Amino acid sequence: MIYEIRIYEASEGRADAMRQRFIAEVVPRLPGHGIELLGVFTAPEEDGRLTYLTRFSSEDARKQAWASFGADPDWKAVKAASEVNGPLLKAQTVNVLSPAAAGLLLG
């Protein structure tokens, strides 16, 4: 299994809009593209950030899933409509993780 942690940092003043778009528009689309969402997190001291964890069967599956998501015409339309006043994201960090010792995984 391949795990991925993504951290989104909102553009100035756009944190609420970023989170709302993620919950309303991104989360429902993920399964249709083969992206298993394991959790979504915020930290009170980092109001402009959203962190989420996903899981894939392989690195190839991860690459294909994100390519499929990015090419989705409905997602492209939602993204464009939500960014008429500028981008919601200032920065994005992606960390891809492979288990070092599968027997140590919980759950």
N, CA and C of each residue as an Amber inpcrd file, in Angstrom:
protein
   321
   0.8350000  -1.1860000   0.0000000   0.0000000   0.0000000   0.0000000
   0.8780000   1.2460000   0.0000000   0.3840000   2.2680000  -0.6350000
   1.0290000   3.5650000  -0.6920000   0.1080000   4.5610000   0.0110000
   0.6860000   5.3590000   0.8800000  -0.0630000   6.3940000   1.5810000
   0.4330000   7.7530000   1.1040000  -0.4610000   8.7180000   1.1610000
  -0.0920000  10.0550000   0.7230000  -0.6750000  11.0620000   1.7170000
   0.1520000  11.9930000   2.1170000  -0.2930000  13.0980000   2.9600000
  -0.2000000  14.3570000   2.1190000  -1.3130000  15.0500000   2.0070000
  -1.3330000  16.3280000   1.2840000  -1.6810000  17.4350000   2.2660000
  -0.9400000  18.5140000   2.1720000  -1.1910000  19.6840000   2.9940000
  -1.4700000  20.8470000   2.0560000  -2.6490000  21.4250000   2.2110000
  -3.0300000  22.5850000   1.4170000  -2.9160000  23.8240000   2.2990000
  -2.2880000  24.8470000   1.7790000  -2.1980000  26.1320000   2.4610000
  -3.0200000  27.1310000   1.6530000  -3.9920000  27.7400000   2.3140000
  -4.9220000  28.6360000   1.6400000  -4.2790000  29.9730000   1.3030000
  -4.7510000  30.5560000   0.2160000  -4.3850000  31.9360000  -0.0990000
  -4.9630000  32.8220000   1.0040000  -4.3780000  33.9830000   1.1720000
  -4.7970000  34.9230000   2.2180000  -6.3060000  35.1580000   2.1740000
  -6.9690000  34.9170000   3.3140000  -8.4000000  35.1440000   3.4340000
  -9.2860000  34.1070000   2.7580000  -8.7110000  33.0170000   2.2650000
  -9.4960000  32.0410000   1.5060000  -9.6080000  30.6810000   2.1940000
  -9.2150000  30.5940000   3.4660000  -9.2060000  29.3040000   4.1650000
 -10.5970000  28.6760000   4.2320000 -11.6150000  29.4490000   4.5800000
 -12.9650000  28.8890000   4.6730000 -13.4450000  28.3780000   3.3150000
 -13.2100000  29.1620000   2.2820000 -13.6260000  28.7450000   0.9360000
 -12.8790000  27.4910000   0.5040000 -11.5900000  27.4060000   0.8350000
 -10.8010000  26.2210000   0.4910000 -11.3720000  24.9850000   1.1800000
 -11.6320000  25.0880000   2.4830000 -12.1720000  23.9410000   3.2220000
 -13.5530000  23.5520000   2.7220000 -14.3980000  24.5330000   2.4710000
 -15.7470000  24.2360000   1.9850000 -15.7030000  23.5370000   0.6350000
 -14.8490000  24.0120000  -0.2730000 -14.7410000  23.3580000  -1.5800000
 -14.2280000  21.9330000  -1.4210000 -13.2550000  21.7430000  -0.5500000
 -12.7100000  20.4050000  -0.3570000 -13.7860000  19.4390000   0.1220000
 -14.5260000  19.8360000   1.1520000 -15.5500000  18.9550000   1.7290000
 -16.7140000  18.7380000   0.7520000 -17.1750000  19.7900000   0.1220000
 -18.3590000  19.6890000  -0.7370000 -18.0660000  19.1350000  -2.1210000
 -16.8990000  19.4190000  -2.6620000 -16.6290000  19.0830000  -4.0520000
 -15.5370000  18.0350000  -4.2650000 -14.4970000  18.0730000  -3.4490000
 -13.3950000  17.1330000  -3.6490000 -13.7080000  15.7770000  -3.0260000
 -14.0860000  15.7740000  -1.7570000 -14.3210000  14.5090000  -1.0500000
 -15.2860000  13.5890000  -1.7980000 -16.4310000  14.0700000  -2.2730000
 -17.3460000  13.1490000  -2.9710000 -16.7830000  12.5920000  -4.2800000
 -15.8340000  13.2780000  -4.9030000 -15.2820000  12.8450000  -6.1850000
 -14.1470000  11.8250000  -6.0380000 -13.4830000  11.8000000  -4.9090000
 -12.2940000  10.9630000  -4.7420000 -12.5400000   9.4800000  -5.0280000
 -13.5640000   8.8510000  -4.4530000 -13.7470000   7.4060000  -4.6910000
 -13.9250000   7.0530000  -6.1660000 -14.5600000   7.9120000  -6.9270000
 -14.7790000   7.6580000  -8.3440000 -13.4970000   7.6470000  -9.1670000
 -12.4310000   8.1530000  -8.5660000 -11.1390000   8.1790000  -9.2540000
 -10.1430000   7.2100000  -8.6080000 -10.6330000   6.3730000  -7.7040000
  -9.7680000   5.3800000  -7.0730000  -8.9200000   5.9180000  -5.9370000
  -9.3860000   6.9990000  -5.3000000  -8.6450000   7.6100000  -4.2040000
  -9.3810000   7.3220000  -2.8980000  -8.7350000   6.5720000  -2.0230000
  -9.3270000   6.2240000  -0.7310000  -8.9010000   7.2670000   0.2940000
  -9.8560000   8.0240000   0.7800000  -9.6080000   9.0620000   1.7770000
  -9.6780000   8.4460000   3.1730000  -8.5960000   8.5690000   3.9270000
  -8.5360000   8.0000000   5.2730000  -8.8360000   9.0170000   6.3600000
  -8.5950000  10.2890000   6.1000000  -8.8670000  11.3040000   7.1100000
  -8.5540000  12.6940000   6.6010000  -9.2390000  13.6770000   7.1960000
  -9.0500000  15.0950000   6.8790000  -8.8360000  15.8010000   8.2140000
  -7.8260000  16.6620000   8.2620000  -7.4280000  17.2560000   9.5380000
  -7.1610000  18.7490000   9.3980000  -7.4580000  19.4680000  10.4700000
  -7.0720000  20.8700000  10.6130000  -6.4280000  21.0230000  11.9800000
  -5.6550000  22.0800000  12.1340000  -5.0330000  22.3900000  13.4190000
  -5.3990000  23.8260000  13.7740000  -5.9450000  24.0540000  14.9630000
  -6.3730000  25.4100000  15.3390000  -5.2850000  26.4660000  15.1670000
  -4.0340000  26.1050000  15.4340000  -2.9550000  27.0840000  15.3320000
  -2.5210000  27.3320000  13.8850000  -3.0410000  26.5460000  12.9520000
  -2.7190000  26.7060000  11.5310000  -4.0230000  26.7960000  10.7410000
  -4.7770000  27.8590000  10.9720000  -6.1190000  27.9960000  10.4120000
  -6.1510000  27.9040000   8.8930000  -5.1190000  28.3270000   8.2270000
  -5.1210000  28.3410000   6.7720000  -4.6610000  27.0490000   6.1290000
  -4.5360000  25.9770000   6.9240000  -4.0630000  24.7020000   6.3790000
  -5.1180000  23.6180000   6.4990000  -5.0640000  22.7170000   5.5360000
  -5.9100000  21.5300000   5.5310000  -5.0030000  20.3650000   5.1770000
  -5.0360000  19.3300000   5.9960000  -4.1920000  18.1550000   5.7770000
  -5.0910000  16.9500000   5.5790000  -4.7590000  16.1090000   4.6000000
  -5.5410000  14.8850000   4.4440000  -4.6510000  13.7220000   4.0420000
  -5.1460000  12.5370000   4.3750000  -4.4070000  11.2940000   4.1810000
  -5.2010000  10.3870000   3.2450000  -4.5060000   9.8690000   2.2240000
  -5.1280000   8.9590000   1.2700000  -4.3070000   7.6760000   1.1750000
  -4.9220000   6.6490000   0.5750000  -4.2470000   5.3550000   0.4290000
  -4.5350000   4.7900000  -0.9670000  -3.5070000   4.1230000  -1.5120000
  -3.5810000   3.5360000  -2.8460000  -2.9550000   2.1480000  -2.8050000
  -3.3380000   1.2960000  -3.7410000  -2.7930000  -0.0600000  -3.7740000
  -1.3450000  -0.0890000  -4.2680000  -0.9500000   0.9110000  -5.0610000
   0.4070000   0.9490000  -5.6070000   0.7320000   2.3670000  -6.0570000
   1.9890000   2.5920000  -6.3770000   2.3980000   3.9040000  -6.8980000
   1.7490000   4.1780000  -8.2530000   1.6510000   3.1560000  -9.0920000
   0.9770000   3.3340000 -10.3790000  -0.4900000   3.7140000 -10.1860000
  -1.1570000   3.0610000  -9.2370000  -2.5540000   3.3760000  -8.9540000
  -2.6850000   4.8170000  -8.4650000  -1.7460000   5.2700000  -7.6470000
  -1.7610000   6.6480000  -7.1390000  -1.6400000   7.6350000  -8.2990000
  -0.6790000   7.3990000  -9.1700000  -0.4700000   8.3010000 -10.3100000
  -1.6850000   8.3340000 -11.2340000  -2.2420000   7.1560000 -11.5140000
  -3.4210000   7.0810000 -12.3890000  -4.6240000   7.7820000 -11.7550000
  -4.7990000   7.5910000 -10.4460000  -5.9440000   8.1960000  -9.7620000
  -5.8830000   9.7190000  -9.8200000  -4.7240000  10.2800000  -9.5240000
  -4.6120000  11.7450000  -9.5450000  -4.7000000  12.2900000 -10.9680000
  -4.1880000  11.5640000 -11.9410000  -4.3270000  11.9990000 -13.3350000
  -5.8010000  12.0120000 -13.7390000  -6.5250000  10.9840000 -13.3310000
  -7.9530000  10.9020000 -13.6160000  -8.7080000  12.0460000 -12.9420000
  -8.4010000  12.2960000 -11.6740000  -9.0620000  13.3890000 -10.9480000
  -8.7950000  14.7230000 -11.6330000  -7.5390000  14.9820000 -11.9680000
  -7.1740000  16.2490000 -12.5890000  -7.7930000  16.4690000 -13.9550000
  -8.1040000  15.3840000 -14.6510000  -8.6990000  15.4780000 -15.9860000
 -10.2220000  15.5180000 -15.9640000 -10.8220000  15.3300000 -14.8140000
 -12.2840000  15.2900000 -14.6770000 -12.8900000  16.6440000 -15.0800000
 -13.7080000  16.6710000 -16.1350000 -14.2680000  17.9480000 -16.5910000
 -15.1770000  18.6090000 -15.5520000 -15.8990000  17.8250000 -14.7720000
 -16.7530000  18.4090000 -13.7310000 -15.9020000  19.0870000 -12.6600000
 -14.7990000  18.4280000 -12.2680000 -13.8950000  19.0340000 -11.2850000
 -13.2780000  20.3150000 -11.8460000 -12.8550000  20.2840000 -13.0930000
 -12.2650000  21.4690000 -13.7050000 -13.2380000  22.6460000 -13.6770000
 -14.5170000  22.3750000 -13.9490000 -15.5340000  23.4340000 -13.9350000
 -15.7410000  23.9770000 -12.5270000 -15.8190000  23.0900000 -11.5320000
 -15.9940000  23.5150000 -10.1400000 -14.8060000  24.3540000  -9.6910000
 -13.6210000  23.8850000 -10.0130000 -12.3980000  24.6000000  -9.6240000
 -12.3710000  25.9940000 -10.2310000 -12.6550000  26.0760000 -11.5290000
 -12.6540000  27.3710000 -12.2040000 -13.6860000  28.3210000 -11.6010000
 -14.8770000  27.8130000 -11.3400000 -15.9350000  28.6540000 -10.7740000
 -15.5790000  29.1470000  -9.3720000 -14.8790000  28.3140000  -8.6020000
 -14.5340000  28.6960000  -7.2360000 -13.3390000  29.6430000  -7.1710000
 -12.6680000  29.8310000  -8.3070000 -11.4620000  30.6630000  -8.3110000
 -11.6010000  31.9040000  -9.1890000 -12.8310000  32.3580000  -9.4260000
 -13.0160000  33.5580000 -10.2450000 -12.3700000  34.7860000  -9.6010000
 -12.2510000  34.7870000  -8.2750000 -11.6150000  35.9010000  -7.5670000
 -10.1860000  35.5740000  -7.1510000  -9.6010000  34.5810000  -7.7730000
  -8.2360000  34.1870000  -7.4650000  -8.1750000  32.7870000  -6.8930000
  -6.9860000  32.2040000  -6.8840000  -6.8240000  30.8230000  -6.4080000
  -7.1120000  30.6820000  -4.9150000  -7.6350000  29.5230000  -4.5420000
  -7.8730000  29.2310000  -3.1270000  -6.6140000  28.7200000  -2.4500000
  -5.7320000  28.0790000  -3.2130000  -4.5080000  27.5180000  -2.6420000
  -3.3110000  28.4090000  -2.9330000  -2.5360000  28.6530000  -1.8800000
  -1.2670000  29.3650000  -2.0470000  -0.1510000  28.3570000  -2.2720000
  -0.2450000  27.2150000  -1.5870000   0.7920000  26.1930000  -1.6930000
   0.2000000  24.8290000  -1.3810000   0.8730000  23.8110000  -1.9000000
   0.4700000  22.4280000  -1.6700000   1.7310000  21.5900000  -1.4510000
   1.6920000  20.7490000  -0.4190000   2.7900000  19.8310000  -0.1450000
   2.2510000  18.4150000  -0.2660000   2.9920000  17.5690000  -0.9740000
   2.5900000  16.1720000  -1.1540000   3.7210000  15.2810000  -0.6630000
   3.3960000  14.3860000   0.2760000   4.3550000  13.4070000   0.7820000
   3.8050000  12.0130000   0.5010000   4.5640000  11.2230000  -0.2450000
   4.1720000   9.8570000  -0.5650000   4.9570000   8.9300000   0.3470000
   4.2450000   8.0230000   1.0100000   4.8490000   7.1430000   2.0060000
   4.5710000   5.6820000   1.6940000   5.6000000   4.8680000   1.8410000
   5.4570000   3.4180000   1.7440000   5.7560000   2.8430000   3.1170000
   4.9760000   1.8530000   3.5670000   5.2430000   1.2630000   4.8810000
   6.6520000   0.6720000   4.9410000   7.3570000   0.9800000   6.0050000
   8.7110000   0.4430000   6.1980000   8.6460000  -0.9740000   6.7530000
   7.6010000  -1.2480000   7.5180000   7.4340000  -2.5660000   8.1230000
   5.9300000  -2.8340000   8.2040000   5.4060000  -3.5430000   7.2260000
   3.9550000  -3.7600000   7.1230000   3.3740000  -4.3640000   8.3810000
   4.0970000  -5.2010000   9.0790000   3.5860000  -5.8230000  10.2860000
   3.3600000  -4.8640000  11.4320000   3.9010000  -3.6570000  11.3140000
   3.7590000  -2.6660000  12.3810000   2.5680000  -1.7470000  12.1830000
   1.8720000  -1.8640000  11.0400000   0.7380000  -0.9880000  10.7800000
  -0.4230000  -1.3560000  11.6960000  -1.0970000  -0.3530000  12.1740000
  -2.2800000  -0.5690000  13.0120000  -3.5120000  -0.5600000  12.1250000
  -4.5160000  -1.3080000  12.5160000  -5.7900000  -1.2990000  11.8040000
  -5.7770000  -2.0570000  10.6150000
